[in-house]
């Protein structure tokens, strides 16, 4: 500890000697030290300010969150109403497969022959089970929310819904 004190005292003596050579009295020396400290603070704050800022259209992804909540609620109600299928029947830990069709899942025969066109849109809210839901919601809240903040909610909804309907149409005719 004494070496550390001696080292500090030696540094102060060197500083004082340097300042005395410049013709500075002790008050001017203290002012000079204060200016140096302030300059260092300003330099470090300028480095902080130079960090890249990514500007997005909106702060929150309202639609991504709303779709995720709706999908979770619908799966919960579907499982409560229709029951949970054994893992041999549904390894996604969800309802029986009939429940998806009853709740509006994409069924090409019903769409083409019975004119149930609404089945082109409803599959975006339905999931085969908890595993399927968690994977989709994770991507939707990460990537989907990023693009919604980037593009805005209206543009994101248009793209999201158009993709959903277009993929359902292509799936039906393929």
N, C-alpha and C positions, 0 to 999 in steps of 0.2 A: 504493500500500500504506500509505503514511503517513496518507493521508486516512482509510482504513479504521480504522487504529489510533486516530487522533484521534477518530473518530466513536464508537468503542467506549469510549474513555476518557471522552468527554463523556457517553455514556449511563450509565456507571458513576458519574460525578460527580453526574449528575441523580438517579440511584437513591439514592446516599448522602445527597444533600441532602434528598430526599423522606423518607428514613428518619430523618435527624437531626431534621427537623421533627416527626416522630412520636415522637421521643425514644427511638429504638432505638440501642443500641450495636452495634458490628460483629458480635458473636456472634449477637445477636438478628436482625440483618439477614440473616446467613447462614441461620439457622433459617427465617426468613420465605421466603427464596428456595427453600430445600429443600421447604417445605410447598407453595409454588406449583407447583414441578416435579412433586411427587407428585400434586397435585390434577389437573394436566394429564394425567398418565399414567392416572389413574383415569377421567377423562372419556373419554379415547381408548379405554380398554379397555371402558367401558360402551357406547360406540358399536359396538365389535366384537361385544359380547354381544347387542346388539339386532338383529343380522341374523336374518332369518327362517330357521328350521330346518324342513325338511320331514321328517316322521317317517313311515317305512314299516314294514310288518310284519316284513320280513326284509332282511338286508343283501345277499344274493346271489340271483340268479335261476337256481336250479339246473336247473329243467326246461327253460327257454328255451335254456340252454347245452347241456344234454343232447340236446334235439331237434336243435339246430343241428349238433352234432358227429355225431349219428347220420345226419342227412341228408347231410352231407358225405362220411362214410365210405361210405354206400350208393351215392351217385353215383360215387365213386371206384371202388368194386368193380364197379359196373354198367358203367362205361366200360372198365375193365380186361378184364372178362369178355366184353363184347359189342362192343368196339371203338368208335372215335369216327367218327361219320358225317361225310361231307363237308359243308361249309357250305351247299351247294345243297339238301341233304336236311334238315339240322338246323342252322339258323343260331344256335342257342343254344350251340353248341360242346359237344355231348354225344353220347350213344349213338344208334343207329338207333331209329326210332320203335317197332319191334317189341319192343325191349327193355323199354319201359315196360309194355306189355301182359304180357310174360312175367314181369315182376317184380311184378305186382299193380296196375297202373294201372287207373283207373276205366274199365270197359267195360260199358256198359248191357246189352248182349246177354248177356254172361257172368253179370252180376248177376241179371237177371230170368229168363233161361231156364235157366241152369245152376246157379243157387242159390249163386253164389260171393259171399256177403254180405260176406266179409272185404275185398272190393275197395272197400267203402264207407269203410274206415279207412286202408288202405295208401297211398292217394295222398298223404297228408300227408308221407310220408317220401321220395317220389319227385320228381325234377326232370328237366326236359327237357334240361338242360345246365348248364354252368358259369355262364352269364349269368343264367339263371333261379334257380339256387341262390344266387348272390351277392346278387341283389336280395331274395329271400325271407329269407335269413339276416340281411341288414342290417336289415331291418324287424323281424324276430323278435328280434334282439339289442338293438335300440333300444327299440321300442315294447312288444314282448312282454315283455321283461325288466323294463321300468318297471312294467307292470301286474302282473307276477308278484310283484315286491317290494311293490307296493301291496296286492294282494289275498291274497297267500300262495300257495304252490305248489299246494296241493290245489285251491283255488278256480280258480286259473288253468288247471290241467290239465283240470278238469271243463268249463270254458268252452271251452278250446281243442279238446278232443276232441269235445264236443257240436257245436260249430260245424263241425268237419271232417266228421263223419258227416251232420249235417243238410244241409250244402251238397252233399255227394255224393248224398244221397237226392233232394234237389230237382233236381239236375242229371240224375239218372237218369229221373225221372218227367216232366220238362219236355219 
